[in-house]
Amino acid sequence: MESPLVTVVTPSYNQGEFIRATIESLLSQDYPHIEYIIMDGGSTDQTAAVVRDYASRLTFISEKDRGQSHAINKGFQKAHGTILSWLNSDDVYLPGAVRKAVECFERSPQAGAVYGEGYLMDRRGEITSRFPCTEPLNLWKLVYLSDYILQQTVYFRKAVLDDIGYLEEDLHYTMDWDVLIRIAKKYRIEYIPEYLGCLREYPEAKSFSGGSERIRELHRLLKRHTGLRLPPGSIVYGLDTYHRIWCAQVERLFGRLCRPLSNRLQGLIRLASGLAINHTVQNSQGLYSDGWAGPVLRYMLPPPVGPLLVEGWVPGRNDNFHQQLISVKANGVPLKSFLLSAGDFRLEIGVPPELHNQSLLLEIRASSHTIPARFSLRGDRRRLAYKLSCIGYIPATAPRLFLREEQHVTPRTNATG
C-alpha cells in the first residue's frame, strides 16, 4: 500500500531568527510523502527571504490572520494529507519523527492521534533537557490535571479532526491541550516511546510570557472540560505562575526597605506554593507513579469497546490487610463491588448500555489502606490500598476472560452491574 501523505503546517509571524531551522528539520525527514504549508501572518522581518530559499519544496502563504489557532486551521483546511501536524516556527522535528508517527498509525488503525518524547532547547538550538512531563496516556490526568503531551511530537488523523472539530480559535495558549482532550474522550491516543521533537525555550516565547492571561484561559478550558469550579490543574498551573507574580510584588514593596523581610516572605510563598502543587499532583487522582492506588482512585477511559478490566495486587496480612472491598462507579453509576483477599486480582466488569457512547469517568473506592511509614516524617506516608497493573477494556471480539479461583475475588450480591 502507498504510504499516506502527511501535511505539516507551520504558523509564523516575525520568526525569521528561527524559521530556517524549523524548515530544515522538516525537509530533512526520511519520510518521502510530506506536504509542507507555512501560514505566515504578514511578517515584516526576514521570514519571507528565508522561506524563498525553499520555495520549490513548500507552500508559503503570507496574509493577515486572527492568531495562531486561526493560521493553523487555515493550513489544515488546505491540507491534502490524511495525517496532520503543526510545527511552530521556532521549534524543530527530530530525524525520523514523521516516519515513526506514520508507523505508529499503521500499527494502531484505531488511533486518532499519536505523540512521543521530546526535548527542551535554548535560543541557540542547544538541547538542555528532556521534556520532563511526558508519559503514556492517562486520560484523567490529561483532562483534570496536566498537559503532559509535548505538542511538537503530536500527529493527528485528518478524519478525526474533521469529526471532533479543528482548533478553537479563541484559544491562544491552550489550543493544543483542548484538541487533545476532545480527541482522547472519543478516540485512542497512542504514545511512542521515542524522541520526536524539540520545544525552544526563551523569554519572548508565548508559552513563557503569557502570565496571568494564560492562566485565566487555562482555567476556563479546564472548567469547561471537567465541570469543576476549581480543577486540580488550575491549582497547579495557577500557583506555578502566581507565586512568581507574588514574589515580584513582595520584592517591589520590601526589597529596598528590608531585604531580610523580603527574602523571608518570598521563601514562604515559594514553600507554600510548592507544597500545595506537590500535594495536588500526588494525590488528586489517587494513582502514584509506581502503580500504587489510594483509597479513592479516579480514572478516565474513552467510550467502551468491551467489558472493563481491572488488574492488580492486594497486600497481605503483614500489611494489616485481611480483606479489601473494592467498589467501582462509572459516571456516577455503581457498576459492581468485589471482596478481595490478599494477592493478585483480575476484575471483569460489564458496562451498562447507556454508557456505551461516552467516555467513562471511573471512581474506584477501597475499604482499607496502609501507610508504609506512618510515624516517620521522611518515609513513605502515602495511603496505599492496592497496586494497579492494568485498567482498560477487553475488546468485545476477544475470547471472554474468566477469573481464576486462586484469586479469591467475590462479587457482592447487592452490587449492580
N, C-alpha and C positions, 0 to 999 in steps of 0.2 A: 504494500500500500504506500501511496505517496505520503511523505511527511507533511504534517499540517503547516499552514502559513501562520507565523507569529507576527503580530503587529505590536510594535513598541512606540508609545507616544511620549515625547519629551515636552512638557510645558516650560516655557522660557520667558524671562524678562530681565534684560540687562545682566546676564550671567556670562558675558564674554570671557571673564577671567577663568572660568572653569569648563565651559561647554565643549572645548576641544577634547578634553579627557573623557567627558561623557560620551561624545560621539564615537571616539576611537574604541572605547570599551564595548560598544555595541557592534560596530562594524567589524571588529576583530573576532567576533564569536565564531566558533567552529560549526555552527548550525547553518545550513545553506538557505533556508526559506524564511527570510525576515523582511518585513516591510517596516520602514522607519519613517515616522512623521514627527517633525518638530513644529509645535504650535507656539509661535512667538507672539508676545503681546504688544509688539511695536517697539522693540528695544532701540535705544539711542546710543548704545555703546558699540563695541567691535563685534557683537554677536553675528550680524549678517556677513561680515567679512570672513569670519572664521568658518561659518557654515558653507560659504561659497566654495571652499576647497573640497567639499564633499558633495557638491550639488548633484552629481550623477548617481549618487547612491542613496539618496533620501529625498523626502518631500519637505520643503520648508515653506510655511505659511506664516506671514507676519501681518497681524491685524489686531486691533483693539479687542480686548475680551473683558469679561466681568470677574476675573480672578482665576486662580489656578484650577479649581474644580471645573469651571466653565471651559477652560482651554483643553483640559484632558477629555472632557465629554465630547467636545467638537472633534478631537482627534479620533476618539473611539467611533464616532458616527461615520467618519471617513474610512475606517479600517476595513480591509478585506480579509484579515486573518480570522481564524476560528479560535485562536488563543490571543489574549490581550495582556499587555502590561504597560505601566508607565514608569519612566526613569527621569527623575528631576535633573535639571540642567547643571547641578553641582555634585551629583552622585555618580557612581560607576557600577557597572556589572563586572563580575569576575570571570575569567576564562571558563568556558564550558557551561555557563549558567543557563542559557536558553535551551541548550541540548538537554541538560539534566531535568529542566522543568518539563519539556515535551515528553521525555522518557517516563517521568512520573505520571503524567496524564495518561500515557498509553498503558501503564501498569494498572491504573485506577480509573476505569472508564466512568465511574460514578462520581468522581471528584469534581467539585465546582471550582476549586482554586487549589493552588499549591504554594508552599513557601519553604524557605530554608534558613540556614545560618548566615550570619553576616558580620562584617567588621565595622568599627568606627575608624575614621581617618581625620587628619588635621587639614588645615587650609592648603598645605603643600601637597596633599595626597599621600602622606605617610600614614600607614596603619598604626593606630595607637592601642587598640584592644579589640577583643571580640565584643560584639553587641551583647551585653550581659543578660538580657531578658529572655532570649529565645528558648522555647521549649516545645515539645509535642503538644498538639491541640488539647486544650482544656476549655470547653465552651463556656462553662460557668465563669471561669476566670476572665475570659475574653469579654463577656457581656457585663460582668459586675465589677471587675477589679482592675484589669491591666491590659494595655495594648502591647503585648509581648512579641508581636509579629513585626519584623522589620520590613517596611513597605518595599524597599529596594530588592527584596527577594521574592515578591509575590507575582503570580501569574493567574489569570482568570480564563475560564471558558466564555467566549462571547455570548453563547446561547444562555448562559446563566445570568450574565449581566442584562441581557435583553429581557429575562424573566423577572428578576428582582429589582431592576432599575439601576441606572448608572449613578455617578457620584451626586450627592446632594450639593447643589451649587451655592447654598447659603452657608456651607461649612468651609472654613478656610484653614483650620488646623487639624481637624479630626475626621476628614472625609475618608481616609483610608481605614480607620478604625470602624467607622459606621458601615462601610460597604462590606467589610469582612464579617461583622456581626450579622448583617442581613443575609449574607450567603450562608454562614455557618448554621443559622437557625433552620435552613431548608436543605442544604447540601453538605456533603462531606468536604472537608478541607484536609489535604494531606501535607504532612511535614516531611521535608527532605533533609536528612542529617548531613548536609554538605554546604560549604560556603559558596554563596551565590552573588552577593553584592556588598557595597560599602556605602555608608552614610557619612557625609562630610560634616564635621562639627566646626563652627566658627561663630563669633558673636553676632554677626548680622543675619545668620540663617534664621528662617521664620520660626522653626520649632524652638529655637533658643531665645528668641526675642519677643515672643507673644505675651509673656507675663500674665497679668490678671485677665486680659481679654481672652487668651487661650483657655484659661481655667474655667471661665464662665461658659464658653462654648462647650467644653468637655463635660461640664456638669449638666448642661441642657441635654446633651447627647445621652448621657448615662441615665438620667431621669426618664427620658423617652423610652429607652430600651428595657429598663428594669422596672419601672413603675414605682421606684422608691424615692422618697423625698431627699434622702442623703445616701446615695450608693457608696459602697466601700471605696470604689475608685476615685470618687470626688474627695474623700478624706485623704487618700494617698497623694494624688497629684496636687490637690489644693494645698496641703501642708508643705509639700516639697517646694512649691512656688512661693506661698505666702510667708513662710518662715524667713526667706531671703529678703522679702519686702519689709517685714517687721524688723529684722536686724538692721537693715539700711536706715529705717526710721529712728531706731534707737541710737545708731551712730550719729545721725544728724542732730539729735536732741542732746545727747550726753557726751559724745566723743571728745569734744574740745573742753567741756567743763569738768568732766570727771571720768578719765579713762578707765580706772578700775571698775566703776559702776557700769559703764557701757559694756565692757568686756564680760562682766558678770551677767548682765541681763541678756546679752546675745547668747552666752553659753547656755543659760536656762531655756531660752527659746529653742535653740538647736536641740537640746536634750529632750525637752517635752515633745517637740515635733517628731524627733526620731523614734521615741518610744511609741507614740501614737501610730506612726506609719508602720513600724515593725509589728505591733500588735495586730493591726488591721490586716496586713499582708499574711501573717502567720495563722490567724485564727478565723477570719471571716468566712472561709469556705469550709473549714473543718477537715482539710486534707493537707498533709505535710509532704514535703519534697521526697521523703524516704518511704512514702507509701502508707504511713500510719494515718488512721482516721480518728477524729474526735467523737464525742458523744452525739453530735449533730453534723452530718455531712451533707453539703449541698453540691449538686452536680447537675449538669445540663447535657442533653443529647439531642441531635436532630430528630425529625419525625421517625417513628418506629419502622423498622423493616422486618421485625420478628419479635419474639419474646425478649424480655430484658434479662441480662445475665450479670450477676454479681459474684465475684470470687474473691476469697481472701483467707485469712487465718486469725483465729481467736486465741489469745494467750491461755496458758494452763493454770493449774491450781497454785503454782508458786507465785503467780501474779495476783492472787486473791480473786481469781475468777472461778466461778462454778458453772454458771450458765449465762449466756448472753442473749437477750431478747432484741432482735433487730426488726424494726418496723419501717416499711417503705411507703412513701407517698409520691405521686406524680401530679404536678399541677394542682396540688391540694387534695387530690383524690386518694384515699387509702387503697393500696394495692394488696399487700399481704404482710404478715408478721411471721417471723421464724424464731424458734428457740434453739440456740446453737450451743453445743458443747465445745470444749477446747479442741483445737486442731483446725485443719483445713475445712473450708465450706465452699459450696457452689450452689447458688440460688438461681432458679429459673422462674421468671415471673411473667405472666401474661399481661398485656396492656389492653385496657378496655377500648372498644371500637371508637368511642367518642374522642379518644386522644390520638388516634392514628394519623391525623393530618396536621399535627402541631408538634413543635419541639417540646421536649419534656424537661420540666424543672423538678428534679428529684430531691427529696428530703429523706435521708436515712438516719433514723434515731437508734441509738444503742442504750440499753438499760444500765450498763456498767462500764467503768473505765478505771484505769490505773495511772498513777503519776510516778514515773520511774525514780525521781529524786525529790520526793515530797518535802523533805526537810533540808534541802540544800538550795542555796541561793544561786549557785553557779551550775548546778546539774540540770538534767532534763526534767523540767517541771510541766511539760505538756500533759494534757488529759488525753490518754490514748485508749481507744476502745477495741480496735482490731486493725489488722494490716490488710489493706486493699491491694489485690494483684490484678484485677480485671473488672471493668464495668463497661457494658455495651450491649449490643443486640446480637441474638442468634438469627441469622438470615432464615426467612421462612422456608426457603428451598433446601436448607441443610437438614441432615438427619436429626431427629429430636434427641436432646441430651438428657440423660437421667442422673439423679443424684446417687452417689454410692452410699451404701448403708453405713460404712465406717465413718462417714462424715457427720452422722448423728444430727441431721437437720430436720426439725419437726415443725411443719406448718401449724399455726394455732387455728383451732376450729372456729373461732369467732372473727377471723380476719376476712376481708373481702378480696375479690380478685381471683 
